[in-house]
C-alpha cells in the first residue's frame, strides 16, 4: 500500500524493494491484492470506527470531509465518461456503506463472537449463552443488511457501462452479497433449530425470515443470474450456487414464531388457572365433611371452616409467590444481560480510544 499510493508522492526505496521482493516469491498466478485486502479486513473493527470518524473530519488541504463521494466524482463530465461516472457513484456508495457496517465476511452475523471465557484466563461456559437476537441477529444488523443489499443491487451494470474495470467491481459486489446471504442463512438455521441460546425474540426472528425470503435471497440470486453473462466476457466467473440456504420449512417456522409464542403463553395461563382450581377443589371435600357436624358442635365447625379457608389462601399464596419469584428472576437476568452489554460496549470504546 505504501508503494502504490494513488498520487505523485515519491515512494521510498525500501518500500519498493519489499514489494518487488514479495512479488518474486509468489507465483505469477497468485493475486497479490487478495492478501493485501485480507490484511485490511483483519482490522475491520478499527476500520469501521476510523472510517466513520474520518467521514466527519474535514481535510485541511481540500477543505472538505475525508472519503467524501463528491471528491471521488470531481472533474469534468463528458459524453464519453458520463455512464462510468454514474457507475462509480453507485459503487463508491456501496463500498463506503459496507465498510462502515460489517467485517470482511459478515462475521457480525454469520459467526458467533467469542466471549471472555473463550480467550483464556476466564471460566469457559460459566455464563449463560445469550439469545441469538442479542448477538448475531440484532435489529441494527438487520437494518444495516437491508441498506447494504439495496446499495449492492444498485451496482448492476446498465447500458453503456460495460467495461473491464466496472466488471471487476461488479464481480466483487455480487460475491459480497452472496456472502451476506450465506451469513444470514447460517444464523437463521442456528436460531430456528434450537441452537440460538434460547429466549430469542420471535418477532425479530420473523423480521429476519421475511428479509431473507423476500429480499436478500431472491434479489441476490437474480443479480447473480443477470450479471454472470456480462462477467463471462471479461473472464470473470461467479459461483453457480448460493452457498448455505434456509429451507422453506424453517422459514415457515420462523414466520409462525410469534403466533406460537402467543399460543404457548395462553397455554401457560390455562395451566395456572387449572392449578388454582385443583387447589380449591382439594379443600372443598373437607368443608363438606365438616358441615355434617355443624349442628352438634357449632364452635368446632366454625374452627374447621377457618382452617380450611386458611389452607386455600396459603395454597393460592404459594402459587402467586412462585409466579413473582419467576418474574423477579427474569427481570434479574435481563438486568444482568444489559449490564454485560454495557460492559462490552465500554470495553470496546476503551480499546478503540487506546488505539487512537
N, C-alpha and C positions, 0 to 999 in steps of 0.2 A: 504493500500500500504506500509506503514512503517513497518507493522508487517509481511509482506510477501516478504521481499527483496530476490532476486534470488542469494544470496551469503551466506557466513558464518558469516556475521556481526551479533553480538548478538542483540536481539530485546529487547527494553526497556519494563519493566513490565507494565507501563501504557498503552502502545500500545496494548499489549496482552490482558489486562483486557478490554479495549474498544472494541476490536474485538470480544472477547468472549461474552461480554455483548450485543452487537448488534446481534450476532448470536442467542442468546437465545430469543430475542424479535421478531424474524421473523419466519414464517412458514418454515418447512423443504423443502417445495416445491418451495420456493421463491429463485430465483437465485441472490445471493449477488453481483455477478460480474456485473449484469445488472445496478444496481445503482452506482457501482464504475465507470464503464465505462461512464455512463451518466454524472457523475461529471467531468470526464476528458474532454469529448466532449463539456461541457459547457464553458470550457476555450480554445476552439479550436482556436480562433483568436490569442491568445498568444502562443498556442502550435505550430501553423504553423510557426510563426516568430522565436520562440525559437528553434524549431527543425532545421530549415534552418541554423540558426546561429551555433548550435552545430555540425552539419554535416560539417561545415567549420573550426571547432575548434579542435585542437589536444589535446588529453588526455595526460597529463604529465606522468601518470603512464604507460600506454600502448604504448606511443609514436606513437599513431595513432589517426585518427579523430573519434569523437563520432558517434555512430549509423552507423558505417561502416559495410557493408554487409560481408566483409571478417572476421570480428570478430565473427559474428553470425555463420559462417561456419568454424571456426577454429577447429582444431582437425584432427584426422586420418580418412581417408575414408576406409571403409571395404566393402566387398561384401554385408554384411547384411544391411548397412546403406546408401549405395550409392543412392538408389532410394529416401529415405526420405530426404537426404541432397539436392537432386535436387528439391524436392517439397518445402523445406524450403527456398531455394534460390529464387524461384518464388514468394512465399508467402511474404517473407520479402520485396522484391522489391515492391510488391503491397501495403503493409501496409505503408511503408515509403513514397512512392509516394503519396498515397491517403491522408495521414495525412498532407502533405505539401500543398495540393491543395484545399481541401474542408473541410467543417464542417461535423458534425456527420450525418445530414440529408440532406446534399447538399443544405443548406439554401441559399447559394450564388446564386443558380439557381432557386430553387423551390419557395422561399418565398421572397416577396418584402421587402426590407430593410426599416426600419422606419426612416424617415428623422428627422431633428432637430425640426421641428414644432410639431412632434407627441410625443415628450418626455416631454411636459410641459414647460411652460415659453416662448415658441415660438408661432408664429401665424400659426395655422394649416391651410393648404390649401392656404397660401399666395404665394407659389411658384408654378410655372407650373410643372406638372408631367413630369419627364424625360422619353424619349423613352426607351422601354424595352431593346433595343440593347445597351444601355449605362449603364444598371443596372444589370439585370439578365442574359440576353443572350449576354454577352460581348464576343468579339473574343478570349480573353485569357481564358475564361471559356470553350469555345469550344475546344481550343487546349488541355487544361488540361483534359477535359472529354474524349477526344479521347485517350489520353495516359492511363488514369485510366481504360477505357474499355479494352484496349489491354492487360494491365497487369493483370486485373481481369480474363479475359477469359483464359489466360495462366495458371492460377492456377488449371484448371481442372485436376483431378487425372488421372495419367497414369497407365499402367500395373506395378504392383509391389509396388505401392504407397498406396494401400488400408490399412488404419489404422484409429483407432478411433480419434486420435489427428488430422490427416490430414483431416478426415471427418468433424470434428468440425470447423476447419479453413475454409474449403471449403464452409460449410454452411453459414458462415459469409460473405464470398466474394460474393456468389450468391445472398444473401439477400441484400447486399450492392449495387450490380449492378441493382437489381430491384428498389431500392430506387432512384438510379441515373436516371433510365428510367422514373420513376414517376415524378421526379422533372423537367426533361426536358419537359415531356408531359404537365405538368401544365403550364409551362412558354410559350410553343408554343400555347397552347389553348388560353391563355390570349392574346398573340401577334396577333393571327390570327382571333380573334373575336372582334377586335377594342377596346380592353381594355388595350393595352400596352403603353398608354401615347401618341400615335400619333408620326408622324415623325420617325418611326422606319426604320432602314436601310433594305430595301427589299432584297438586295444582301446577307446580313448577315443572315437574316431570312431564305433565301433559303438554305444557307450552313447548318444551324441547321436542317432544314427539311430533307436534304439529309443525314446528320449524323444520325438522329433519325430513318428514314425509312429504310436506307440501312445498318446501322451498329448496333447502340445501341439496338433498339428493337428486331430485328431478332437474333442477336448474344446472347443477354441476354436470350431470350426465349429458344433458342436452348441449351444454357448451363444449364438452369434450368431443361429442359426436360431430358438431358443426366445425370445430377447429381442426380436427385431425387431418382432413384432406388439404387444408391450406398449409399446414406444417409439413406434410409429406413432401411438398415441392421443394422445401429447403433442407431435407434430410433430417427433420426433427420428428420424433415419434412419441406418442403418449401411451401409457399402459392401456390395454384393452379392457381391463377390469377395474372396478371402482374400489377394490380393497374390501375391508371389513364393512358389512352392512347390518341392518337390523331387520329381522324377519317381520312379515305382516302380523303374525300372531303377537309378537312382543309389542309392536306399535299399538295394536288394539288394546292390549293390556295397559299400556301407558295412558292411552286416551280415556279409558274407563276407570282410571285410578281414583279420580275424585268421587265418582259415584260409588265405588267400592268402599272408600273410606267412610262415606256417609252411611252406607248400609252397616258397616262394622260398628259405627258409633251408635246407631239405632239399636243394633243387637245388644250392645253393652248396656244401654239404658234399660232394655227389656229384661236383661238378666238381673239388674239391680232391683227392678220392681218385683220380679219373681222371688228374689231372695228375701225382700222385705215381707212379701206375702206369706212366705213359708214361716218366717219368724213369728208373724202374728198368729198363724194357724196353730203353731205349736203351743202357744199359750191359751188358746180358746178352749180345748178339752178340759184343761184344769179348771177354767171358770165354770164350765157346765157341770162338772162333777161336784164342785163345791156348792153350787146353787141348791142341790137337793137337801143339804143340811142347814139351809138358811133359817128355817122355821125353828129348829131345835136350839141352835146356838147362834143368834144374830151377831154376837160380837166376834166369834171365830170366822163367820162368813165375811164380814167386813175386812177382818185382818187378812183373809186369804185373797180377796179381791185386790187389796192394796199390794200384796206381794206379787200377784200376777201382773198387775199394771207396771210394777217396778221392773219385772223381768222383760216385758215388752219394750219399755223405754231404754233399758240397758242394752238390749239387742240392737235396737234401732240406732242408739248412740254409737255402738261399735261399728255398724255399717258406715255411718256418717264419718266417724273418725278415720276409718280406713280410706274413704274417699279423700278426706282432707289431707291425710298423710301422702297419698299418691299424688295429689295436686302439688303439695309442697315439694315433693321430690322432683317432679317435673320442672317446677319453677327454679329449684336449685341447679338442676342440670343445665337449664337454659342460661342461667346467670354464669355458670362455670364456662360454658361454651363461648359466651360473649366476652368474658374476661380473657379466655385463651386467644380469641381472635384479636382482641385489643392488644394483648402482649405480642402476638405475632406481627401485627401492623407496626407496633412501636419498635420492635427489633429490626424489622426491615428498614424502617426510616432511619434508625440509628446506623445501620450498616451502610445505607446509601450516603448519609452525611459524612461518615468516616471516609468513604471512598473519595468524596469530593475534597 
